Amino acid sequence: MTAMVTMIFLLSSLLGVSDIVLDDSPTRVQTSLKVDMELMGTLRPMSVSEISASRWTLDCAGMDREHVDWRAVRGYVPPLGIGRIRQQAGWARCEKDPGMYDFAWLDQSILDAKRMGIDTWVELSYGNPAYEGGGGRQLNAGFPTSETALEAWDNWVRAIAEHYKGVVRDWCVWNEPDGKSSGNTIEEATDFAVRTAEILRSVIPDATISAFALTHANPSWVEPFVKELNKRGKTHLFNKIAYHHYKINPDDGYEEVEECRRIIAKYAPSLSLFEGEGGTQSEWCLNGALSRRHWTELTQAKYDLRRSLGDLGHGDETEVFHICDLEYRAVKHHWGLVRYGLLKTTGQAEGFRVLKVKTAYYAIQNAVSVFNDALECLASNTTSTISGVDRAVIYDWKDRATGTPVTVFWDASAMPSDENVTSPATVTVKGPSVDNPVWVDLLTGDIYAIDKTCIRKDRNGTVYSVPVYDSPVFITSMDILTYDESWYVRDGKSLIQK
């Protein structure tokens, strides 16, 4: 047994198992949604040990600035089914005294997650006030600038890479370097990303390295960056470019994403895009992205579903921000907790105690249980269409084992509402109709039979007359779903073979 594996098991035994309270009943999410369809069952969530969901990441970052505590929320991570988390390494917390590295605080998350079967994407971010010219430890603090600080950064990157070699493969260089108040230039950011990636690659040759986590899909940064990489012959250092996605309507902003994709294809075709942070809050908050709006648990859940499935539908990986609420009291210009979490938690003074599981937790759990590696996303090859609402989005997937189509869609006309009003829609799916067709609401996980009178064939495929609203739903065959049978299914009328 290697020293690192021994450390993982030792750490796990010291941490113990968190007490968690999760509702796993078919009625775990109840909303005002009403549809005139027969309820057949409810999606059964699957934990990380049951599925592979390689295109999803769960944000657990903020430990570097003590905004969250892994120990308070760890038990809620595996049941979501997401097999990768994000952590920010935090140079300033690792090296409080020059030359002395403390990784114990980060080990408690990374090694514990590894024991659970969960990988970690580590973001190397923020400066270190222990060095003159080392920059600050907070968002938008800027890169280290002095020769001494840059040498210290190099040494720390090498040390952390060696510490987690064999445990962490996914890395990212710097959070939001294009922030308006950071003062960073693209030239400085390029030099900094290259020097950091060269060190990572020298220690972990097969590392997966993302350049930046930009504030948004930002063509004005992506183009000069990939052009310069191409010019220097340094494209091989990177695998991805990460971007954040915060729009009031989560379905906005994909034009920028596609523009970035075209630029990358032209200058660095080996690179891909990665949506590395996005979500919204569950109540009105004073600070943070998308703050000072009257969000609710319902609108947060709809937002997180729409943005995640939109990312995946565009062919990118997606990230859910955040596992829990964050304590920002210690940050300049931030006051109090920000409620991005899938879990509602207290602040630092009360040990980041979990107060409740939010609707968004169960909604994401539902989505991951279906839209995982068992399905293939057809991305730009979507041929299904939808009519009946002014602006709708639709994405085609198919089950890898059977080829069964899975067509997901929603009303994208506006930001998510706090109501659940449906409209009649016509969805045309190319090809023959499926056996046991169902309409599934991802918010609740409820599965409804599609009546034969609502299905017809035409020259374009199978046409379904079904409801649509501002939260994702999908059409497929019940045969490919993992579900709990509804308590209300009537004998003799069920699609389920008993």
Sequence and secondary structure as in RCSB ss.txt:
>XXXX:A:sequence
MTAMVTMIFLLSSLLGVSDIVLDDSPTRVQTSLKVDMELMGTLRPMSVSEISASRWTLDCAGMDREHVDWRAVRG
YVPPLGIGRIRQQAGWARCEKDPGMYDFAWLDQSILDAKRMGIDTWVELSYGNPAYEGGGGRQLNAGFPTSETAL
EAWDNWVRAIAEHYKGVVRDWCVWNEPDGKSSGNTIEEATDFAVRTAEILRSVIPDATISAFALTHANPSWVEPF
VKELNKRGKTHLFNKIAYHHYKINPDDGYEEVEECRRIIAKYAPSLSLFEGEGGTQSEWCLNGALSRRHWTELTQ
AKYDLRRSLGDLGHGDETEVFHICDLEYRAVKHHWGLVRYGLLKTTGQAEGFRVLKVKTAYYAIQNAVSVFNDAL
ECLASNTTSTISGVDRAVIYDWKDRATGTPVTVFWDASAMPSDENVTSPATVTVKGPSVDNPVWVDLLTGDIYAI
DKTCIRKDRNGTVYSVPVYDSPVFITSMDILTYDESWYVRDGKSLIQK
>XXXX:A:secstr
  HHHHHHHHHHHHH         STTSS  S   SSEEEEEE    TTT   TTEEEE   GGGTS  HHHHGG
GSGGG   EEEEE  HHHH SBTTB   HHHHHHHHHHHHTT EEEEEE    TTSTT   SSTT     SHHHH
HHHHHHHHHHHHHHTTT  EEEEEE TT TTT   HHHHHHHHHHHHHHHHHH TT EEEEEEESS  HHHHHHH
HHHHHHHT GGG SEEEEE   SSTTS HHHHHHHHHHHHHH TT EEEEEE    SS  SSSTT SS   HHHH
HHHHHHHHHHHHHTT BEEE  SB EE TTSTT  SEE   SEEE  GGGTT EEEE HHHHHHHHHHHHSSTTE
EE GGG   EEESSSSEEEEEEEETTT  EEEEEEE SSS  SS   EEEEEEESS   SSEEEEETTT EEEE 
 GGGEEEETTEEEEEEEE SS EEEEEGGG  EEE TT  TTT SS  
